[in-house]
C-alpha cells in the first residue's frame, strides 16, 4: 500500500511539473506576443499621426487654392477691359492693371484708376458689342465645383437609397396615407376583430386571471394552449391593447417561465443523449462534449443569478418556482453531465489503446481535467 501511494504521489508530482512547464512556456509566448503588439501599436500610432498631419496639410492647400481662385475671379470681373490699341501696338508693354491677389488691392486699383491723368490719350474706337459682352464674364473656378460635388455626393447617395425602386416609393406613401386615414386592410381587420372577438378575448382574460398551476408542467401546457388560441387573431398585441383588462404582465410571466423550463429540459435531454461516435474524429467528439458542458454551466449560472428576482415575480402571479432551486432541475442537469465525462474518458482511453502517440500524456491530462471540471460542477451546491 505505501508503495502504491508513493507511486501515485510521484505521478501527481510529475503531472504538476508538466503543467508548470506548459504554463511557463505559455507565459513566455504571451509576453513575446505582448511586446510585438506594443511595437505594432506604437508604429500604427505614429502612422496615424503622420496621416493626420498630411490630411491637414492637404486641406490647408485646398482652401488656399480655393481662396486664391475666388480672389482672382473677383479681380478679373471688376477690372476694366484692356486698351486694344495699346495691346496691338506693343505686346511687350506691361499692362497698368495686373491681376491682384486680395480684395483690398482690387479696391485700391479701382481708386487709382479714378484719378485723371495729366495728358490723357485720345479715346480708342468703341469695341463691338459681342466682344464687350464677354469681357466682364466671371471665370469658372474648378475648386468650387469640386468642393460642391464632394459635399453633395453623400446627400445624393442617401436619396438614391431611399428612392431605390422608383414606383414602390409612391406605393409605400399611399399605404402610409391609408393607415393614417384608417383605410388600410390591416387596420380594418384589427377593428373588425376587436368588434367580433370581444367575447372570446374576455373569456381568455378570465382563464389567464384564474389560472393557478401547481407544477411547472401545467404552466407549459397552459402556455401552449393560450398560444394556439391567440394565433387565430390577426395581430395579438394590436388586438389585445384595445382590452384594458387583459393581464399582460401575468401572461408574459407565464410564457417566460414556460420557455425557461422548456429550454433547460431540452438541454438536459441533449446531454443525456450524448454518445461517442467511433466514426468521428476524436477532436470533433471532444469539442462537442466541451460545448455541451459550457452550455450547461452558462444556463445554470444564469438561472441561479436571476432566481431570486424571478421567484418574487412568479409568486406574485401564483406561478410555481420550486423547479428553479438546487434540489430540482439544476441538480438534474448537473448530474446529467456525468454522461459527458464518461463518454469523454472512454474516447480518450480508446484512442490511447489503439494508437501510440507522443502526446499520450497530454491527452490523458486533458481527459483528467475535463473529468475534474464536471466533478466540481456536480459536487458544488449554491447556498
C-alpha positions in Angstrom: 0.0 0.0 0.0 2.7 2.6 0.8 4.4 1.8 -2.5 1.2 2.5 -4.4 0.7 5.7 -2.5 4.3 6.8 -3.3 3.8 5.9 -7.0 0.5 7.9 -7.1 2.2 10.9 -5.4 5.1 10.7 -7.9 2.7 10.6 -10.8 0.8 13.6 -9.4 4.1 15.5 -8.9 5.2 14.7 -12.5 1.8 15.9 -13.8 2.1 19.1 -11.8 5.7 19.7 -13.1 4.5 19.3 -16.7 1.6 21.6 -16.0 4.1 24.2 -14.6 6.3 23.8 -17.6 3.4 24.3 -20.0 2.2 27.3 -18.2 5.7 28.8 -18.2 6.0 28.3 -21.9 2.6 29.9 -22.4 3.5 32.9 -20.3 6.8 33.4 -22.2 4.9 33.2 -25.5 2.3 35.6 -24.3 5.0 38.1 -23.1 6.6 38.0 -26.5 3.3 38.5 -28.3 2.5 41.4 -26.0 5.8 43.1 -26.8 5.2 42.6 -30.5 1.7 44.0 -30.2 3.0 47.1 -28.3 5.6 47.7 -31.0 2.9 47.4 -33.7 0.6 49.7 -31.7 3.3 52.4 -31.5 4.0 52.0 -35.2 0.3 52.4 -36.0 0.0 55.5 -33.7 2.9 57.2 -35.5 1.5 56.3 -38.9 -1.9 57.8 -37.8 -0.3 61.0 -36.7 1.6 61.3 -39.9 -1.6 60.7 -41.9 -3.4 63.3 -39.8 -0.7 65.8 -40.5 -0.7 65.1 -44.2 -4.5 65.4 -44.3 -4.4 68.7 -42.5 -1.8 69.9 -44.9 -3.8 68.9 -47.9 -6.9 70.6 -46.5 -5.0 73.9 -46.0 -3.6 73.7 -49.5 -7.1 73.1 -50.9 -8.5 76.0 -49.0 -5.6 78.3 -50.1 -6.3 77.4 -53.7 -9.9 78.0 -53.3 -9.5 81.5 -51.7 -6.9 82.5 -54.3 -9.0 81.4 -57.2 -12.0 83.3 -55.8 -9.9 86.4 -55.4 -8.6 86.1 -59.0 -12.2 85.6 -60.3 -13.4 88.7 -58.5 -10.4 90.8 -59.7 -11.0 89.7 -63.3 -14.7 90.5 -63.1 -14.2 94.0 -61.6 -11.1 95.2 -63.7 -11.9 97.4 -66.8 -11.2 96.0 -70.3 -7.7 96.5 -71.7 -7.0 99.0 -74.5 -6.9 97.1 -77.7 -4.8 99.8 -79.5 -2.1 99.5 -76.8 -2.1 95.7 -77.0 -1.8 95.8 -80.7 1.0 98.4 -80.7 3.4 96.8 -78.3 2.8 93.3 -76.9 5.9 93.6 -74.7 4.5 96.6 -72.7 3.4 95.8 -69.2 -0.3 96.4 -68.5 -1.3 99.0 -66.0 -3.8 96.8 -64.1 -2.3 93.4 -63.4 -4.3 90.7 -61.5 -4.5 91.3 -57.8 -4.3 88.7 -55.0 -6.6 90.3 -52.4 -9.9 92.3 -52.2 -8.1 95.4 -50.7 -5.7 95.6 -53.6 -8.6 95.4 -56.1 -10.3 98.3 -54.4 -7.0 100.3 -54.3 -6.5 99.8 -58.0 -10.1 101.0 -58.7 -9.4 104.1 -56.7 -6.2 104.9 -58.6 -8.0 104.5 -62.0 -10.5 107.1 -60.9 -7.7 109.8 -60.8 -7.4 111.5 -64.2 -4.1 111.6 -66.0 -2.3 114.9 -66.9 -2.3 114.2 -70.7 -4.9 111.6 -71.4 -4.6 109.8 -74.8 -7.4 110.1 -77.3 -10.2 107.7 -76.7 -10.0 104.4 -78.7 -12.7 103.4 -81.0 -15.6 101.5 -79.4 -15.3 97.7 -79.5 -18.1 95.6 -80.9 -20.9 94.6 -78.6 -20.0 90.9 -78.9 -16.5 91.5 -77.5 -17.7 93.8 -74.8 -20.3 91.3 -73.7 -17.8 88.6 -72.7 -15.2 90.9 -71.1 -16.9 91.1 -67.7 -17.9 87.4 -67.5 -16.9 85.6 -64.3 -14.4 82.8 -64.8 -15.4 79.3 -63.6 -13.4 78.1 -60.7 -12.8 74.3 -60.7 -12.0 74.2 -57.0 -15.5 75.4 -56.2 -17.1 72.8 -58.3 -15.0 70.0 -56.7 -16.0 71.3 -53.2 -19.6 71.4 -54.1 -19.6 67.9 -55.6 -17.9 66.4 -52.6 -20.5 68.0 -50.2 -23.5 67.0 -52.3 -22.3 63.4 -53.1 -23.4 62.0 -49.8 -26.9 63.5 -50.0 -27.3 62.2 -53.5 -26.4 58.7 -52.3 -28.9 58.8 -49.5 -31.6 60.0 -51.9 -30.8 57.1 -54.2 -31.1 54.6 -51.4 -34.4 56.0 -50.2 -35.8 56.3 -53.7 -34.5 52.9 -54.9 -37.1 51.2 -57.0 -39.0 54.3 -58.2 -42.6 53.2 -58.2 -42.6 51.3 -54.8 -41.9 54.6 -53.0 -45.2 56.0 -54.3 -47.0 52.8 -53.3 -45.4 53.0 -49.8 -46.5 56.6 -49.4 -50.1 55.6 -50.4 -50.1 52.8 -47.8 -48.9 55.3 -45.1 -51.7 57.7 -46.1 -54.1 54.9 -45.9 -53.0 53.9 -42.4 -53.2 57.5 -41.2 -56.7 57.8 -42.6 -57.7 54.3 -41.1 -58.4 52.9 -44.6 -55.7 50.2 -44.7 -56.7 46.5 -44.8 -54.6 45.8 -41.7 -56.3 48.3 -39.5 -59.7 47.3 -40.9 -59.0 43.7 -39.9 -58.0 44.7 -36.4 -61.1 46.8 -35.9 -63.3 44.0 -37.1 -61.7 41.5 -34.7 -62.0 43.9 -31.8 -65.7 44.1 -32.5 -66.4 40.5 -33.3 -64.0 38.7 -30.9 -64.9 40.7 -27.8 -66.5 37.7 -26.0 -63.6 35.4 -27.0 -61.0 37.8 -25.6 -62.9 38.3 -22.4 -63.1 34.6 -21.9 -59.3 34.3 -22.3 -58.9 37.1 -19.8 -60.8 35.1 -17.2 -58.8 32.0 -17.9 -55.5 33.8 -17.5 -56.6 35.5 -14.3 -57.9 32.3 -12.8 -55.0 30.0 -13.6 -53.1 28.8 -10.6 -50.9 25.9 -11.7 -49.4 23.5 -9.2 -46.5 22.4 -11.3 -44.3 23.9 -14.0 -45.5 21.3 -16.4 -49.0 22.7 -16.0 -47.7 26.1 -16.9 -46.1 24.8 -20.0 -49.3 23.1 -21.1 -51.4 26.2 -20.4 -49.0 28.4 -22.4 -49.2 26.1 -25.4 -53.0 26.2 -25.2 -53.0 30.0 -24.9 -50.7 30.5 -27.9 -52.9 28.3 -30.0 -56.0 30.4 -29.1 -54.3 33.7 -29.7 -52.9 32.5 -33.0 -56.3 33.0 -34.6 -56.0 36.8 -34.2 -54.5 38.9 -37.0 -52.1 40.7 -34.6 -52.1 39.6 -31.0 -50.6 42.8 -29.5 -52.7 45.2 -31.7 -56.0 43.5 -30.8 -55.3 42.9 -27.1 -54.3 46.5 -26.4 -57.9 47.5 -27.1 -58.9 45.4 -24.0 -57.6 47.2 -20.9 -58.5 44.2 -18.6 -56.0 41.9 -20.4 -53.5 40.7 -17.8 -50.4 41.3 -19.9 -47.9 41.0 -17.1 -49.2 37.7 -15.9 -49.3 36.3 -19.4 -45.7 37.4 -20.1 -44.6 35.8 -16.8 -46.3 32.5 -17.7 -44.6 32.5 -21.1 -41.2 33.3 -19.6 -41.4 30.5 -17.0 -42.6 28.0 -19.6 -39.9 28.9 -22.1 -37.1 28.8 -19.5 -38.2 25.4 -18.3 -38.5 24.1 -21.8 -35.0 25.3 -22.8 -33.4 23.7 -19.7 -35.2 20.3 -20.3 -34.2 20.4 -23.9 -30.6 20.9 -22.8 -30.8 18.1 -20.3 -32.1 15.7 -22.9 -29.2 16.6 -25.3 -26.7 15.9 -22.6 -28.3 12.6 -21.6 -28.4 11.5 -25.3 -24.8 12.3 -25.9 -22.9 9.3 -27.3 -19.4 8.8 -28.7 -19.4 8.1 -32.4 -16.3 6.0 -33.3 -16.5 7.1 -36.9 -16.0 10.7 -36.0 -12.6 12.1 -35.2 -11.5 12.4 -31.6 -11.2 16.2 -31.7 -14.8 16.6 -33.0 -16.2 14.4 -30.3 -14.3 16.1 -27.5 -15.3 19.5 -28.8 -19.0 18.5 -28.8 -18.7 17.4 -25.2 -17.0 20.6 -24.2 -19.6 22.7 -25.9 -22.4 21.0 -24.1 -20.6 21.4 -20.8 -20.2 25.1 -21.5 -23.9 25.5 -22.3 -24.9 23.6 -19.1 -22.6 25.8 -16.9 -23.8 29.0 -18.5 -27.5 28.1 -18.3 -27.4 27.0 -14.7 -25.4 30.1 -13.8 -27.9 32.4 -15.4 -30.8 30.8 -13.7 -29.1 30.9 -10.3 -28.2 34.5 -10.8 -31.8 35.6 -11.6 -33.6 33.1 -9.4 -34.4 35.4 -6.5 -35.9 38.1 -8.8 -37.9 35.7 -10.9 -39.2 33.8 -7.9 -40.7 37.0 -6.4 -42.3 37.8 -9.8 -43.7 34.3 -10.2 -45.1 34.1 -6.7 -47.0 37.4 -7.3 -48.9 35.6 -10.1 -49.2 32.2 -8.4 -46.7 30.6 -10.7 -44.7 27.7 -9.2 -40.9 28.3 -8.9 -39.8 25.2 -6.9 -38.2 23.8 -10.1 -35.6 26.6 -10.0 -34.0 25.6 -6.7 -30.9 23.4 -6.4 -32.8 20.3 -5.3 -34.8 20.2 -8.5 -34.0 20.9 -12.2 -30.5 22.4 -11.7 -29.3 19.3 -9.8 -30.7 17.0 -12.6 -28.9 19.0 -15.3 -25.6 19.0 -13.3 -25.9 15.2 -12.7 -26.5 14.6 -16.4 -23.1 16.0 -17.2 -21.6 12.8 -15.7 -22.6 11.2 -19.0 -20.3 13.7 -20.8 -17.4 12.9 -18.6 -17.9 9.2 -19.0 -18.0 9.4 -22.8 -15.1 11.8 -22.8 -12.8 9.5 -20.9 -13.9 6.4 -22.8 -13.0 8.0 -26.1 -9.6 9.1 -24.8 -8.9 5.6 -23.4 -9.8 4.0 -26.7 -7.5 6.5 -28.5 -4.6 5.7 -26.2 -5.0 2.0 -26.6 -5.5 2.0 -30.3 -2.5 4.2 -31.3 0.8 5.1 -29.7 1.3 8.8 -29.8 3.9 11.1 -28.4 1.2 13.2 -26.9 -0.3 10.5 -24.8 0.5 12.1 -21.5 -1.1 15.5 -22.7 -4.1 13.6 -23.9 -4.6 11.8 -20.7 -4.1 15.0 -18.7 -6.8 16.7 -20.9 -9.3 13.9 -20.0 -8.5 14.2 -16.3 -9.0 17.9 -16.4 -12.4 17.6 -18.1 -13.5 15.0 -15.5 -12.4 17.2 -12.7 -14.3 20.1 -14.2 -17.5 18.0 -14.3 -16.9 16.8 -10.8 -16.6 20.3 -9.5 -19.9 21.4 -11.2 -21.8 18.4 -9.9 -20.4 18.5 -6.3 -20.7 22.2 -5.7 -24.1 23.4 -4.4 -25.0 27.0 -4.3 -26.4 28.0 -0.9 
